């Protein structure tokens, strides 16, 4: 039968183990927060992107990632008056690109508004190409509108591939995903005429 001294030691050891576990968990949490705050492309994972507090952290991460990929003239637009674009950069072909970043969850797809905003921003930024990049997915309507207007859509799978290729130092392959031509279709709209009465 355990003595009161044994019970006290077991309880003390249990409390110390619990405190150690809490300390380690706190250190890991703080490290994750610091990595997200620094937006270091070499350290950020898709899981970190999912945990980002807001879209501005994702925009900063992409800004740094595009610099690391070797893009020229990469600019991060101002938050409140960005006119629909979060990044402006010159592609390897010399064309200016505008990019809208959407840090969305899988259950909340990117809709028409993102395509409309980035397409409209092209004229303001004197860009020749428009891209929407999300950590989520797109609605069917946004895919159709993007294809009609030749707006490049990059989704979660593309982002995951870009991150993997970047961390593997396969920069040209990552850039190839970004610079791959946008899907293009003819407008499916068909006018329906009504007789005036």
C-alpha positions in Angstrom: 0.0 0.0 0.0 1.4 3.4 -1.0 2.4 5.8 1.8 1.3 9.4 1.9 4.9 10.2 0.8 4.6 8.0 -2.3 1.2 9.6 -3.2 2.7 13.1 -2.8 5.6 12.2 -5.0 3.2 10.8 -7.7 1.0 13.9 -7.6 4.1 16.2 -7.7 5.5 14.2 -10.7 2.1 14.4 -12.4 1.9 18.2 -11.9 5.5 18.6 -13.2 4.8 16.5 -16.2 1.6 18.5 -17.0 3.5 21.8 -16.6 6.2 20.5 -18.9 3.6 19.5 -21.5 1.9 22.9 -21.3 5.3 24.7 -21.6 6.2 22.7 -24.7 2.7 23.3 -26.2 3.1 27.0 -25.6 6.6 27.1 -27.1 5.3 25.3 -30.2 2.3 27.7 -30.5 4.6 30.8 -30.1 7.0 29.4 -32.7 4.1 28.9 -35.2 2.8 32.4 -34.5 6.3 33.9 -35.1 6.7 32.0 -38.3 3.4 33.2 -39.6 4.2 36.8 -38.5 7.5 36.7 -40.3 5.9 35.1 -43.4 9.1 33.4 -44.3 8.4 31.3 -47.4 11.1 28.7 -46.5 9.2 28.0 -43.2 5.5 28.5 -44.0 3.4 25.5 -44.8 -0.2 25.2 -46.0 -1.2 24.5 -42.5 0.4 27.8 -41.4 -1.5 29.6 -44.1 -4.8 28.0 -42.8 -4.0 29.3 -39.4 -3.2 32.9 -40.4 -5.2 35.5 -38.6 -6.3 37.4 -41.7 -5.7 38.0 -45.4 -2.9 40.5 -44.8 -0.6 37.8 -43.5 -1.2 35.7 -46.6 -0.5 38.7 -48.8 2.8 39.4 -47.0 3.7 35.7 -47.4 3.0 35.8 -51.2 4.9 39.1 -51.5 8.0 37.4 -50.0 7.5 34.2 -51.9 7.3 36.0 -55.3 10.5 37.9 -54.4 12.2 34.6 -53.6 11.0 33.1 -56.8 13.0 35.8 -58.6 10.2 38.0 -59.9 11.1 41.6 -60.8 9.3 44.6 -59.6 7.1 42.9 -57.0 4.9 45.4 -55.2 2.5 44.8 -52.3 -0.5 47.2 -52.7 -1.9 49.2 -49.8 -4.6 47.5 -47.8 -7.5 49.9 -47.9 -7.1 51.3 -51.4 -5.7 48.4 -53.4 -8.3 48.7 -56.2 -8.7 44.9 -56.3 -5.1 43.8 -56.5 -2.9 42.7 -53.6 0.3 42.2 -55.6 1.7 43.7 -58.8 4.7 42.0 -60.4 6.5 41.7 -63.7 6.4 38.2 -65.1 9.4 36.5 -66.7 7.9 37.4 -70.1 8.1 41.1 -69.1 4.3 41.5 -68.8 2.9 43.2 -65.7 0.6 41.0 -63.6 -1.9 41.8 -60.9 -2.8 39.2 -58.3 -5.5 39.0 -55.7 -4.9 36.8 -52.7 -7.8 35.0 -51.1 -7.1 33.0 -47.9 -10.3 31.1 -47.8 -11.2 27.7 -46.2 -12.4 24.7 -48.2 -16.0 25.3 -47.1 -16.0 28.9 -48.3 -15.3 29.0 -52.1 -14.1 32.2 -53.9 -16.9 33.7 -55.9 -17.4 36.1 -58.8 -16.4 39.2 -56.9 -12.7 38.2 -56.8 -12.6 37.7 -60.6 -14.5 41.0 -61.2 -12.2 43.0 -58.9 -8.9 41.6 -60.3 -10.1 42.1 -63.9 -11.1 45.6 -63.2 -7.8 46.4 -61.5 -5.8 45.6 -64.6 -6.5 48.9 -66.2 -5.6 50.8 -63.0 -2.2 49.1 -62.6 -1.6 49.0 -66.4 -1.3 45.2 -66.2 -1.7 42.7 -69.0 -2.5 39.7 -66.9 -4.7 39.0 -63.9 -4.4 36.2 -61.4 -6.5 35.1 -58.3 -4.7 32.8 -55.9 -6.6 31.1 -53.1 -5.8 28.7 -50.3 -9.3 27.3 -51.0 -11.4 26.6 -54.1 -13.6 28.5 -56.6 -17.3 28.5 -57.4 -18.3 27.2 -60.9 -19.5 30.7 -61.7 -16.1 32.3 -60.9 -14.4 29.7 -63.0 -16.6 30.5 -66.0 -16.2 34.2 -65.6 -12.4 33.9 -65.2 -12.2 31.7 -68.4 -14.3 34.2 -70.4 -12.0 37.0 -69.3 -8.7 35.0 -69.3 -8.1 35.5 -65.6 -5.7 32.9 -64.2 -7.1 31.0 -61.2 -4.7 29.2 -58.9 -6.4 27.1 -56.2 -5.3 25.2 -53.1 -3.7 22.3 -55.1 -1.7 24.8 -57.2 -0.6 26.7 -54.0 0.5 23.4 -52.5 2.5 22.5 -55.6 4.1 26.0 -55.7 5.1 25.7 -52.0 6.5 22.2 -52.5 8.5 23.2 -55.6 9.8 26.3 -54.0 11.0 24.5 -50.9 12.6 21.9 -53.3 14.4 24.8 -55.0 12.7 24.0 -58.3 11.9 27.7 -58.9 11.3 27.4 -62.6 8.6 24.7 -62.2 6.9 26.9 -59.5 7.0 29.9 -61.8 5.6 27.7 -64.7 2.5 27.0 -62.6 2.0 30.8 -61.9 2.7 31.8 -65.5 0.8 29.0 -67.2 -1.8 30.7 -69.5 -5.3 31.2 -68.1 -8.1 28.9 -69.3 -10.0 30.6 -72.1 -13.5 29.9 -73.4 -16.1 31.8 -75.5 -18.9 33.3 -73.5 -21.7 30.8 -73.0 -24.2 33.6 -72.9 -27.0 33.4 -75.5 -29.4 36.4 -75.9 -33.1 35.5 -75.6 -35.2 37.9 -77.6 -38.7 38.8 -76.3 -41.3 40.3 -78.5 -42.3 43.8 -77.5 -46.0 44.0 -76.8 
